[in-house]
Amino acid sequence: MIVFPTTIEEALAATGTLRAGGTELQERRRLPGMGGDLVDLRDTAGLDELRFSEGGELRIGAKRRIAEIGGHPEVKAKYPGFAEAVGGLATPQIREVGTMAGNLLQRTRCWYFRAPETGDRCFKRGGNECSARGGDHLYHACFDLGPCVSVHPSTIGMAMLAYDGVIEVASSGPMAVAELYGDGSNPRVDHGLPEGAVVTALVLPPPRTGEHSAYFRAISRARSEWPLVEALARVVVEDGTIAQASVALGGVAPVPLRAPAAEAALLGKAPEPSVLGEAARAATEGAAPLPMTRYKVELVVGTVLEALERAFAREPVELASSNDKLPRPAETSP
Ligand SMILES: Cc1cc2nc3c(=O)[nH]c(=O)nc-3n(C[C@H](O)[C@H](O)[C@H](O)COP(=O)(O)OP(=O)(O)OC[C@H]3O[C@@H](n4cnc5c(N)ncnc54)[C@H](O)[C@@H]3O)c2cc1C
């Protein structure tokens, strides 16, 4: 059965799996035991906001399409690294249909999880082993954080982590993206959102004046593919030294990761090539590759360096005056 709730309350009361764009879910539903009833959010009101709040936060409704956010002029101006990550993922077709919340909550693309024949042994499908660990894990983790060695597929999750983003969950309130994903040690889940919970919005803190940011991905073909490694770098320079730094990594672990050693290597230093190089190498701190993923550790260095260099090559974010006086993008209907 499929239902089309018109309110968030109706969606919460309905029984079944939530469907937004369906670009991930529909494929997953072909797996044994993953069918069942659907709660389609197509007609659900209250999931489409797009505005700056009074405090200067950017609020993006859960159902907003990826393409719209990646190409939104205000998002590009205030959060260039975020817009770049969002606007370049997957394919134009997927970005037109896929939603912001659906991207955060998509499940792993690990080929053992997705295989009808072997998937029932997988931790994430209720089994008790990780076939990838002893099998073909060429595209899997190089930060070995738990029994499962899949990599988290969400580019937007990685970008939100770099921006200390938060999600709004109906009836339970805000949840930090860092908390949503956790530390990767629980092999059974891809995220910690409770069953049946409805994400209503994604929230980014106010943009920082003078911030440089950029996103870069290393990918095995020119386009239409998940990245091998991806990174988002944000830096603010004050009086010639780096005063704030955030570096996030995707494609390397069962959850998106921050790279605290890279951030520490940047803080208080002048943004010189040697400093960026040291930070990029520091981003591998804690890496524990599998036999087939050693190449990713080297890719982390190059990917972070490229993101940092691109960030500094880009003009910093200019705010009109203060964060609470930002021009607000017009409310638009879905
Ligand atoms: C070739 C290809 C390349 C790709 N490359 C990338 C890439 O590089 N980076 C990347 O991030 N992704 C990539 N993707 C994946 C794509 O981005 C996702 O399929 C898409 O973002 C999912 O969004 P959706 O709205 O269709 O989600 P759905 O398929 O509808 O749902 C996904 C999950 O989210 C849950 N959900 C959806 N909305 C809500 C809500 N409001 N509250 C609670 N739960 C909800 C659903 O229950 C489901 O479990 C790629 C896909 C393809 C086919």
The ligand as a Gaussian input file, in Angstrom:
#p B3LYP/6-31G(d) Opt

LIG

0 1
 C       24.862000       7.254000     -10.659000
 C       24.599000       7.853000      -9.313000
 C       25.581000       8.608000      -8.697000
 C       25.373000       9.164000      -7.428000
 N       26.368000       9.904000      -6.855000
 C       26.169000      10.454000      -5.634000
 C       27.172000      11.261000      -5.003000
 O       28.237000      11.494000      -5.539000
 N       26.904000      11.762000      -3.776000
 C       25.724000      11.543000      -3.134000
 O       25.525000      12.047000      -2.042000
 N       24.765000      10.776000      -3.689000
 C       24.945000      10.253000      -4.908000
 N       23.953000       9.498000      -5.486000
 C       22.750000       9.199000      -4.713000
 C       21.635000      10.221000      -4.839000
 O       22.123000      11.479000      -4.471000
 C       20.497000       9.764000      -3.922000
 O       19.862000       8.682000      -4.563000
 C       19.472000      10.843000      -3.626000
 O       20.065000      11.943000      -3.001000
 C       18.386000      10.317000      -2.689000
 O       17.383000      11.306000      -2.523000
 P       15.833000      10.922000      -2.679000
 O       15.048000      12.142000      -2.356000
 O       15.570000      10.301000      -4.003000
 O       15.698000       9.864000      -1.504000
 P       14.725000       8.585000      -1.392000
 O       15.236000       7.499000      -2.275000
 O       13.316000       8.962000      -1.544000
 O       14.962000       8.214000       0.138000
 C       16.233000       7.859000       0.647000
 C       16.068000       7.561000       2.135000
 O       15.756000       8.763000       2.835000
 C       14.571000       8.605000       3.632000
 N       13.913000       9.909000       3.637000
 C       13.702000      10.716000       2.575000
 N       13.147000      11.889000       2.982000
 C       12.997000      11.791000       4.331000
 C       12.502000      12.688000       5.327000
 N       12.050000      13.924000       5.047000
 N       12.519000      12.277000       6.621000
 C       12.984000      11.047000       6.944000
 N       13.465000      10.155000       6.041000
 C       13.477000      10.534000       4.750000
 C       13.800000       7.490000       2.948000
 O       12.948000       6.817000       3.845000
 C       14.929000       6.602000       2.434000
 O       15.343000       5.725000       3.458000
 C       24.133000       8.942000      -6.762000
 C       23.138000       8.189000      -7.392000
 C       23.363000       7.643000      -8.641000
 C       22.274000       6.829000      -9.270000

